[in-house]
Amino acid sequence: MIIANPIYDVVFKYLLEDIEIARELLSTILGEEVVSLEVKPQETSTESQASSVSILRFDFKAIIKTKSGEHKKALIELQKAKQVFDVMRFRRYLGDNYRKEDVVLEENGISKKLPLPIVTIYFLGFPLDNIKNAVVKVNRDYKDVITQEVLDVKEDFVELLTHDSYLIQLKLLAGRSRTKLEKVLQVFSPEFKTQDKHQLDFKGDLNEPLVQKMVARLERAIASEEIRDKMDVEDEIDRIFERELAKLASEKDKVIALERQKAEAERQKAEAKEQELEVKEQELEAEKQKAEQLLKELEELRKQLKK
């Protein structure tokens, strides 16, 4: 079944603009009820020598309700970089969300603005160096440092200053369909890639209702000429970045080579200076020996004259 490749920002956005799909996907990842969902596209522009291009970054904020009745804010972001991602970009965005308050509907029907705990969910289009698992949850424990006892408590002060994270490495999803989550995430797996990188030949589990919804929407996406054009733009952006990276790498190599040449020249200069000093030392040593010989001869002459 041919579908649009959701690794592209435009396709990922189109997929999760379907609120029902977004709600179910979040619920599947978090294992918690999604109360409300807000799609918040973030656009960042960057300049190149060839043209002015825009790189789209999409964030999805959800208000979720845990089994204990607690409300949390969940953030989803797709990072499609082939190199190590910009950590500061994530930190700045998290900082913005930590400063905000969100409207929460209480059980009595009254709306309140509250600072909410945050759960971050990152879809990564590149592998991390030290984590070889496709889906990883980084959560927090309350621990007594003295006794090492894990405390079964929750404290608002702590919850509002720290957060849990989910890391989903798309390139590690291949061949995984043991759970509902893995079956759903197969939609993002590169194992179904074709010669046309804009599309996947999806052969995953279609018995899962959420997968059916996602695949149907991605089928409509691949049929859209507008979406395919935007995928072409993303490809061009990638090519520009790759050329810029290659250019930077080349310039870096040139600088390194020049510095090595300078260092080698300095080393050779130092060696020449050292050799010059060694020659002078040898000359001084020869002069010293000559002086000592003259002193011996003078002493011998003095003795003869005395006799």
Secondary structure, 3 states (H helix, E strand, C coil): CEEECCCCHHHHHHHHCCHHHHHHHHHHHHCCEEEEEEEEEEEEEEECCCCEEEEEEEEEEEEEECCCCCEEEEEEEEECCCCCCCHHHHHHHHHHHHHCCEEEECCCCCEEEECCCEEEEEEECCCCCCCCCCEEEECCCEECCCCCCEECCCCHHHHCCCEEEEEEEHHHCCCCCCCHHHHHHHHHCHHHECCCCCEEECCCCCCCHHHHHHHHHHHHHHCCHHHHHHHHHHHHHHHHHHHHHHHHHHHHHHHHHHHHHHHHHHHHHHHHHHHHHHHHHHHHHHHHHHHHHHHHHHHHHHHHHHC
